[in-house]
């Protein structure tokens, strides 16, 4: 199936709109109207390809975007495939997408031996909010990494040298390379951690550290547990925090080989194996049905 050499910016933006949570939810329900509109608008020739499926078409669009318009979805999905998924080989590791920390939402966070946060800045992003984001992340994570295009390293070297830098170059076989490692910080803030934890998680931390839970009600348990957690030495609290996050029941079905173009969608929608299989089965529907 031939590939066009040139695409208008509006066309690329239109293509990129398909790789979103809202669109993927439609695929799970067998609704391909948005994809059909793109085919009719730009790629009518696809209808004539024998046995072509919606999955084939989306894989084609992914490659087009990867080369011509590496937006946030492409950037994040590539990092998940080429970097994170290797660390996720350890079954005790957990990765979360769009993770709220204070006044910021981190692109990806990972919990294994340490807590790690990854902030992605593509060619299309500015660093206007980065200082605020870093300030929030320092309060909860051991290591902070910014993931940036190789061409923008100079722009980001000015930030705190404790911040790790991972560079991206789509022309390399190994797209992501560690330019500067992140220093390890254990000085996390108990108040920030409390805002992240679920009720049973902060109660479990109190139980683990103090050996018992104090008398409390559903009305005052947050305040009482917060006071106690603020008394836990930060290094111990860090260990207990990571332990709780790794217990969260969340096992997204992501693959290094099969349909890896959709891994970020699987992570974002928290699709389990059965849900992912249903989505892929639907996407295998023929375009010329």
ABEGO torsion letter per residue (X at the ends): XBBBABBBAAAAAAAAAABBAAAAAAAAAGBAAAAAAAAAAABAAAAABBGBBAAAAAAAAAAAAAAABBBAAAAAAAAAAAAAAAAAABAABBBBBGBBBEABBBABBBBBABBBBBBBBBAABBAAAAAAAAAAAAAABABBBBBBBAAAAAAAAABBAABBBBBBBAABABABBBABBBBBBABBBAAAAAAABBAAAAAAAAAAAAGBBBBBBAAAAAAAAAAAAAABBAAAAAAAAAAAAAABBBBBBBBAABGAAAAAAAAAAGBBAAAAAAAAAAAABBAAX
